[in-house]
Amino acid sequence: MCQEILSGNVHTCGHVSAQPGSNALLNDCFNARCRYSERHPSTCSGFECSSQCAQHMGSPILNPTDRVPYPCHSCSDAAR
């Protein structure tokens, strides 16, 4: 199952948030039965694809790139 690689900031609460303007990269599983893989045949579509191929990505891989001195928005809102 393919996964997105998200780059982002690590907050003081430990959560990682995506950096504005950063594009997610793809960690390709190289499985022909995964619709997100580059090995998935372009001829596979419709019912055959939806019934036999993985239709969802796995959990994203977080790539922390910077530490910021404040909590994420969710934790900041919850503390109010």
Summary of the structure (lengths in Angstrom):
residues: 80
radius of gyration: 17.1
end to end distance: 38.6
largest distance: 52.4
contacts: 183
relative contact order: 0.33
helix: 16%
strand: 29%
